[in-house]
Amino acid sequence: MADYKSLVWDGLLELSAYVPGKPVKELQRELGIEKVIKLASNENPYGASPKATAALKEYEKEITRYPIGDSFYLRNEIAKFHNVDIDNIVCGAGSDEIIQLLYMAFLSTDTHVIAPSPSFSEYELLARSLKSSCRWVETNKDFSINFDNILNAVNNETRFIMLANPNNPTGTLFGEKAFTDFMDRLSPDVLVVLDEAYIEFAEGEYPDAFMLMKKYNNLMTMRTFSKAYGLASIRCGYLAADKECISLINRVRPPFNVNSAAQIICAEAVKDQEHIKKIVALNKAGKEYIYKEITAMGLEYVKTDTNFMLIKVGDGRKVFDDLLKEGVIVRFLGGSRLKEYIRVSIGLDEENKTFISALKKVLNN
């Protein structure tokens, strides 16, 4: 019999597989409850653009064919929307694949990634899967990014700095001046990735990545169709960067990496920015409702520029478990800095009210 554990590369056994949440129907069966609401994955509960979903009919015509290898028509719509050249864009199966492609092209065993902590765990997991590493730099007490600390952590082996703006899981946002001051002091050989998965929800001032890329050719930005666009199951995102950077990434990008349904639907979604405005307005209303309710409950929270928020509840694990018994799925992130928090996605009005009612119940028990 093959001893598979002895055959993998050094370090693989130190990694843990991603553990997805149980399907809602399975939780209903296990807990014996009829209604379960999921507020754990920062999804758009309001729906995708009707114009985008109508494009599924076009996908039926393409189902027996391979996708367009370079997502030409989707990249063309994205490029027009951001007023850049099509060769500044590469598409991938969500932000995860974009990060993976970046790392495959530029990261090596003797270079590393830097990211603020807490932030998106995939920055580390994907680096380690390529036998590299991610060095986490603590954020400030209020979870804002400390750019001085990041600069102090940079050395000759630093290849990437990953900056989620707004940040996940904190919802915090940084502005342009602090960012450009940071970029002016950073070596141009260090690649800076702005992960703007939630940027459509941002209410505060933030860097204009597409303008700043004209000044800093080591700067790039990732966007996704999974959040505000409401197309999470489609698995599609994109990177905008210097043309030479994109050209090098394409050398490691698998052909047909973005399926035809994603290409067709997302191309239509980009055109419907009126729908995005509606989604953002609905999200803001839901956020303000939760702000008001948890303030009345005497709870602390982190002001957010996203479609989710951190709420300080004391014993985060216990509150998570107790809410689950009430049919409300939120997210417990753990770790030394987040063990007192839960992260909750902004849901539909009814879902938000159910969450607040359940939270009051579990905290008063």
Residue, then its C-alpha position, 0 to 999 in steps of 0.5 A: m500500500a502506498d504511504y501517501k503521507s511519506l510522498v508529499w512535500d515537506g510542509l504539506l502535513e502542516l496545512s489544514a484543509y478548508v472546512p466549509g460550513k454544513p449545508v443549510k438543509e443538513l443543519q435543519r435536519e441535525l438541529g430539528i428546526e425548520k428555518v435556518i438563515k446563513l449570515a456567515s459568508n458575506e454573500n449578497p442576499y438581494g440577488a444578481s442583476p436580472k440582465a446578468t441572469a437572463a444571459l444564462k440562456e446564452y450559456e445554453k448555446e455554449i454548453t458543449r464548447y470549451p470557454i473562450g480561453d482568455s475571457f476576451y469579451l468579459r475582459n473587454e467589458i471590464a476594461k471599458f468600465h475601468n477605462v484601461d486597456i484589455d491587456n491590463i486585465v486577467c480573469g480567474a475563477g474568483s479571487d482565490e485563483i487570482i492570488q494563486l496565479l500571482y504567487m505562481a508567477f512571482l513567488s518562490t521559496d526564498t521570497h515571502v508575502i506580507a499582510p496585515s493581521p487579521s486579514f484574508s487567510e488565503y494569503e497565507l494558505l496559498a503562499r505555503s502551498l507553494k512552499s513560501s510563507c506569509r508574514w503577518v503584521e499586526t494592525n492597530k488596536d482599532f484594526s486599522i492598518n499600520f503602514d509603518n509597521i508593514l514597511n519595517a517588516v519589508n526586506n530583500e526577500t519580500r515579494f508581495i504585500m497583500l492589502a485588503n481594502p476594505n479588509n476582511p474580516t474587520g471591514t476597515l478601510f484606509g484612505e488614499k493619502a496614507f496609502t500613497d505615502f506608503m507607496d512612495r517609501l516602498s521599493p518598486d520591486v515589492l509588488v502591492v496587491l489591493d484586494e478590493a473584493y468589497i470596494e463597491f460597499a465602501e462609503g469612506e474615501y479610498p485610493d483610486a487604484f486604477m489612477l494610481m497604477k499609472k504612477y506605481n507600476n508595482l501596484m495592482t488590484m483584484r476585484t470579484f463578482s462574488k460580493a456586490y454583484g451577487l454571483a458567488s456561485i459563478r466563481c469569477g474575479y479579475l486582476a488589473a495590473d501593468k501589461e507586463c505583469i499580466s503577460l507573465i501571469n498568463r504564462v501560468r494561467p490554465p487555459f479555459n480557467v473561467n467557464s463560459a457561464a461566468q464569462i457571459i453572465c459577468a460581462e452583462a453584470v458589469k454593464d448594469q451598474e444601476h443594479i449595484k447602486k440598489i444593492v449598495a443602498l439596501n446593504k447600507a440600510g441593513k447595516e444601519y439597522i444592525y448598528k442601531e440595534i446592537t448599540a441599544m444592546g450595549l455591544e461594541y462593533v467595528k464600523t464597516d465599509t463592507n456587507f459584514m461586521l464584527i460584533k464584540v459579544g464576549d465569548g465568541r465561540k459560545v455565542f456562535d454555537d448558541l446562535l446556531k441552535e437558534g437557526v442563525i449561522v454567523r462566523f466565529l474567527g477565533g485567534s487571540r484578537l477575534k475570540e470575543y467577536i462574531r462576524v455577521s453578514i448583512g442580510l435581508d430585512e427579515e434575516n437581520k431582524t431574526f439575527i438581532s432577536a436570536l442574539k438578544k436571546v442567547l446573550n440573555n440566557 
